[in-house]
């Protein structure tokens, strides 16, 4: 890399060290220290913090997080692949505009989107009132349920699945499809033997990009679940709020390790970062 470009990256590196690496290092140290809050006056080294991993609430949080993240990822994969493939096969002159429409909700604040979605899931919401004026009535009050949380996760992270898959599809050489057809493959065989295998980079990248925030997030289950759904992100949030920094740091570092491992996997699957463009 040109030396001038390296100098331009210096402020970013400093920012990264201060806001990312330093807090991670502090949390790692807090795992092995028994202290009251952040006071180190009577602190001492201990491994008792790891007993948090055996607590029923922690085990339930991990189980629920894995279950919700898995279901949301599978649904996003099915919907995302269908949508990405539809755009890929469409004859739109400007496919980028269509993709922009898909990611448009991401340009607004996450909390506002989730609160708006939560309002729609309550009784006597604005949509229900509008439909009632034209004689259409329905009952839908699912806020505070598992279904509401799943809908929120899918609604929020579906674009993270669509973009990598579409990028992978767009990079497939059309001559490979023609060759499959010339060899006698049907449209279905062409898809499963040529197109889908060549788009697996996007599938893997998209699945990881959806699974991780679904697994570690706390805003969506807290707002749409009304505190009834316990995920690991909510446990970490609660522990830091109650100044149980040692236990919260342990769980947070576990999530961070999982994220770093997933990024390493993405790098192995897609070394050039093609599906992230």
TARA-V973859 format. One record per residue. N is the residue number from 1. PSI is psi in whole degrees, 0 to 359 (NA if undefined). BURIAL is 1 if it has 16 or more other C-alpha atoms within 10 Angstrom, else 0. Layout:
N|PSI|BURIAL ; N|PSI|BURIAL
This chain:
1|142|0 ; 2|139|0 ; 3|325|0 ; 4|323|0 ; 5|325|0 ; 6|321|0 ; 7|324|0 ; 8|334|0 ; 9|352|0 ; 10|313|0 ; 11|323|0 ; 12|318|0 ; 13|317|0 ; 14|315|0 ; 15|319|0 ; 16|317|0 ; 17|318|0 ; 18|314|0 ; 19|349|0 ; 20|298|0 ; 21|318|0 ; 22|312|0 ; 23|323|0 ; 24|318|1 ; 25|320|0 ; 26|316|0 ; 27|322|1 ; 28|320|1 ; 29|322|0 ; 30|336|1 ; 31|325|1 ; 32|15|1 ; 33|131|1 ; 34|115|1 ; 35|164|1 ; 36|106|0 ; 37|230|0 ; 38|7|0 ; 39|133|0 ; 40|15|0 ; 41|315|0 ; 42|27|0 ; 43|152|0 ; 44|157|0 ; 45|140|0 ; 46|160|0 ; 47|9|0 ; 48|338|0 ; 49|328|1 ; 50|346|0 ; 51|342|0 ; 52|327|1 ; 53|342|0 ; 54|352|0 ; 55|141|0 ; 56|321|0 ; 57|322|0 ; 58|316|1 ; 59|320|0 ; 60|321|0 ; 61|315|1 ; 62|318|1 ; 63|312|1 ; 64|319|1 ; 65|315|1 ; 66|318|1 ; 67|310|0 ; 68|318|1 ; 69|321|1 ; 70|313|1 ; 71|315|1 ; 72|321|1 ; 73|318|1 ; 74|315|0 ; 75|317|1 ; 76|324|1 ; 77|314|1 ; 78|309|0 ; 79|317|1 ; 80|320|1 ; 81|319|1 ; 82|314|0 ; 83|315|1 ; 84|318|1 ; 85|324|1 ; 86|317|0 ; 87|320|1 ; 88|320|1 ; 89|351|0 ; 90|166|0 ; 91|24|0 ; 92|137|0 ; 93|332|0 ; 94|85|0 ; 95|333|0 ; 96|325|0 ; 97|321|0 ; 98|317|0 ; 99|324|1 ; 100|322|0 ; 101|322|0 ; 102|321|1 ; 103|0|1 ; 104|319|0 ; 105|335|0 ; 106|345|0 ; 107|349|0 ; 108|166|0 ; 109|135|0 ; 110|315|0 ; 111|320|0 ; 112|319|0 ; 113|316|1 ; 114|321|1 ; 115|319|0 ; 116|318|0 ; 117|322|1 ; 118|322|1 ; 119|323|1 ; 120|333|1 ; 121|358|1 ; 122|166|1 ; 123|148|0 ; 124|45|1 ; 125|174|0 ; 126|322|0 ; 127|318|0 ; 128|320|1 ; 129|320|0 ; 130|316|0 ; 131|328|0 ; 132|329|0 ; 133|336|0 ; 134|15|0 ; 135|12|0 ; 136|122|0 ; 137|145|0 ; 138|159|0 ; 139|120|0 ; 140|102|0 ; 141|85|1 ; 142|1|1 ; 143|136|1 ; 144|4|1 ; 145|169|1 ; 146|324|1 ; 147|320|0 ; 148|318|1 ; 149|316|1 ; 150|316|1 ; 151|319|0 ; 152|317|1 ; 153|315|1 ; 154|315|1 ; 155|322|1 ; 156|318|1 ; 157|3|1 ; 158|319|1 ; 159|331|1 ; 160|342|1 ; 161|322|1 ; 162|313|1 ; 163|310|1 ; 164|321|1 ; 165|316|1 ; 166|319|1 ; 167|318|1 ; 168|320|1 ; 169|320|1 ; 170|336|1 ; 171|359|0 ; 172|131|0 ; 173|122|0 ; 174|335|0 ; 175|333|0 ; 176|323|0 ; 177|318|1 ; 178|320|0 ; 179|320|0 ; 180|318|1 ; 181|321|0 ; 182|331|0 ; 183|4|0 ; 184|9|0 ; 185|143|0 ; 186|173|0 ; 187|322|0 ; 188|316|0 ; 189|322|0 ; 190|320|1 ; 191|310|0 ; 192|335|0 ; 193|344|0 ; 194|300|1 ; 195|308|1 ; 196|313|1 ; 197|324|0 ; 198|346|1 ; 199|7|1 ; 200|331|1 ; 201|313|1 ; 202|324|1 ; 203|313|1 ; 204|312|1 ; 205|313|1 ; 206|320|1 ; 207|318|1 ; 208|319|1 ; 209|337|1 ; 210|316|1 ; 211|316|1 ; 212|308|1 ; 213|329|1 ; 214|325|1 ; 215|322|1 ; 216|348|1 ; 217|159|1 ; 218|342|1 ; 219|315|0 ; 220|308|1 ; 221|331|1 ; 222|319|1 ; 223|308|1 ; 224|334|1 ; 225|352|1 ; 226|32|0 ; 227|2|0 ; 228|341|0 ; 229|121|1 ; 230|112|1 ; 231|165|1 ; 232|328|1 ; 233|323|1 ; 234|325|1 ; 235|315|1 ; 236|316|1 ; 237|315|1 ; 238|321|0 ; 239|322|1 ; 240|326|0 ; 241|327|0 ; 242|16|0 ; 243|25|0 ; 244|67|1 ; 245|330|1 ; 246|308|1 ; 247|318|1 ; 248|321|1 ; 249|320|1 ; 250|311|1 ; 251|322|1 ; 252|320|1 ; 253|324|1 ; 254|316|0 ; 255|319|1 ; 256|319|0 ; 257|319|0 ; 258|320|0 ; 259|315|1 ; 260|321|0 ; 261|322|0 ; 262|321|1 ; 263|323|0 ; 264|321|0 ; 265|318|0 ; 266|318|1 ; 267|325|0 ; 268|320|0 ; 269|321|1 ; 270|80|1 ; 271|328|0 ; 272|353|0 ; 273|29|0 ; 274|319|0 ; 275|353|1 ; 276|355|1 ; 277|NA|0
